[in-house]
Amino acid sequence: MDRTIIIAVPAAIPHGHRVEVVERVDENGERAVVALTDLDTRIRYEHARPPSAGAASWVGRVLECTLHTNRTGVSTTLLVDPTGPGAAEADVALRGADAAASAVTDEALRWGGADRKPEPEAPRFW
């Protein structure tokens, strides 16, 4: 599931680059990006304050990058495809796929699937 990240600095990160995103979740459940690292160029963009202890990080690949100019300066909007250990959705999907495959196997065995033993051959008299 793609995620949209908005940071308040100009960061032209090319399509396909891997990024590490450090987010902090406040008491209202809202997420705020504290730091962003382009893992291909090793450039790090962060706020003046260091990431707090309650911050979570995840890795993803940039799909789109847009820079916006407004009265307060330039901001960057990134569309990121989460990958790696931080992609919890992929882990859940894989567990669901494994469970579905197991259920299909059990059902096939129940209805006489591939594990049936052949009937013994009748004795032949010549």
C-alpha positions as MATLAB code, in Angstrom:
seq = 'MDRTIIIAVPAAIPHGHRVEVVERVDENGERAVVALTDLDTRIRYEHARPPSAGAASWVGRVLECTLHTNRTGVSTTLLVDPTGPGAAEADVALRGADAAASAVTDEALRWGGADRKPEPEAPRFW';
ca = [
       0.000    0.000    0.000;
       1.599    3.247   -1.175;
       2.093    6.050    1.335;
       2.247    9.798    0.743;
       4.967   11.655    2.674;
       5.131   15.460    2.926;
       8.276   17.158    4.225;
       8.894   20.903    4.567;
      12.229   20.932    2.733;
      13.153   20.805   -0.956;
      14.251   17.193   -1.521;
      14.337   16.126   -5.153;
      14.606   12.359   -4.695;
      14.588   10.464   -8.018;
      12.087    7.748   -8.887;
      13.243    4.311   -7.741;
      15.521    5.480   -4.923;
      15.192    3.666   -1.606;
      14.365    5.878    1.381;
      14.193    5.336    5.130;
      11.367    7.256    6.804;
      11.368    7.968   10.552;
       7.906    8.880   11.841;
       6.573    9.973   15.193;
       2.963    9.269   16.176;
       1.434   11.851   18.508;
      -1.284   11.305   21.117;
      -4.021   12.018   18.517;
      -2.744    9.209   16.286;
      -1.400   11.585   13.640;
       1.915   10.737   12.016;
       4.661   13.286   11.434;
       7.847   12.644    9.470;
      10.834   13.431   11.671;
      13.620   12.349    9.311;
      14.024   11.037    5.774;
      17.179    9.389    4.414;
      17.841    8.683    0.739;
      19.620    5.338    1.060;
      21.067    5.491   -2.475;
      22.784    8.884   -2.053;
      23.051    8.771    1.803;
      21.534   12.282    2.080;
      19.496   12.784    5.273;
      16.713   15.356    5.674;
      15.544   15.985    9.244;
      14.004   18.520   11.590;
      16.225   20.577   13.901;
      15.323   18.326   16.818;
      16.516   14.708   16.790;
      13.976   11.860   16.444;
      12.216   11.078   19.707;
      12.331    7.705   21.421;
       8.777    6.918   20.266;
       9.675    7.178   16.577;
       9.242    4.262   14.163;
      11.181    3.790   10.944;
      10.421    1.959    7.724;
      12.014    1.589    4.288;
      10.390    2.142    0.920;
      10.976    2.935   -2.745;
      10.059    6.335   -4.253;
       7.332    6.170   -6.906;
       6.734    9.919   -7.368;
       8.380   13.130   -6.165;
       6.771   16.580   -6.418;
       8.175   19.883   -5.145;
       5.646   22.592   -4.204;
       6.403   26.303   -3.827;
       4.285   28.419   -1.474;
       4.645   31.572    0.654;
       6.473   29.762    3.462;
       8.998   28.066    1.186;
       9.306   24.782   -0.661;
       7.831   21.455    0.419;
       8.237   17.991   -1.054;
       5.529   15.382   -1.561;
       6.713   11.805   -2.043;
       4.687    8.749   -2.989;
       6.536    5.819   -1.403;
       5.981    2.071   -1.775;
       6.910    0.500    1.602;
       9.262   -2.475    1.373;
      11.428   -4.498    3.702;
      10.909   -5.190    7.387;
       8.754   -2.137    7.892;
       6.127   -3.318    5.407;
       3.714   -4.920    7.826;
       0.983   -5.108    5.205;
       3.095   -7.451    3.073;
       3.721   -9.734    6.046;
      -0.012   -9.942    6.754;
      -0.735  -10.648    3.080;
       1.836  -13.443    2.970;
       0.423  -15.039    6.104;
      -3.045  -14.864    4.550;
      -1.762  -16.449    1.334;
      -0.106  -19.272    3.299;
      -3.342  -19.907    5.196;
      -5.319  -19.963    1.931;
      -2.877  -22.426    0.339;
      -3.076  -24.669    3.395;
      -6.886  -24.569    3.324;
      -6.932  -25.495   -0.369;
      -4.586  -28.426    0.272;
      -6.746  -29.687    3.139;
      -9.878  -29.418    1.007;
      -8.251  -31.277   -1.891;
      -7.186  -34.075    0.438;
     -10.677  -34.256    1.910;
     -12.258  -34.668   -1.513;
      -9.813  -37.322   -2.675;
      -6.840  -35.382   -3.844;
      -3.456  -36.620   -4.947;
      -2.707  -38.640   -1.802;
      -5.138  -41.454   -2.665;
      -3.481  -44.824   -2.763;
      -4.178  -46.883   -5.870;
      -6.304  -49.960   -5.410;
      -4.280  -53.161   -5.332;
      -4.108  -54.986   -8.605;
      -6.341  -58.034   -8.885;
      -4.443  -61.321   -9.082;
      -3.994  -62.587  -12.646;
      -4.554  -66.183  -13.683;
      -3.099  -67.365  -16.991;
];
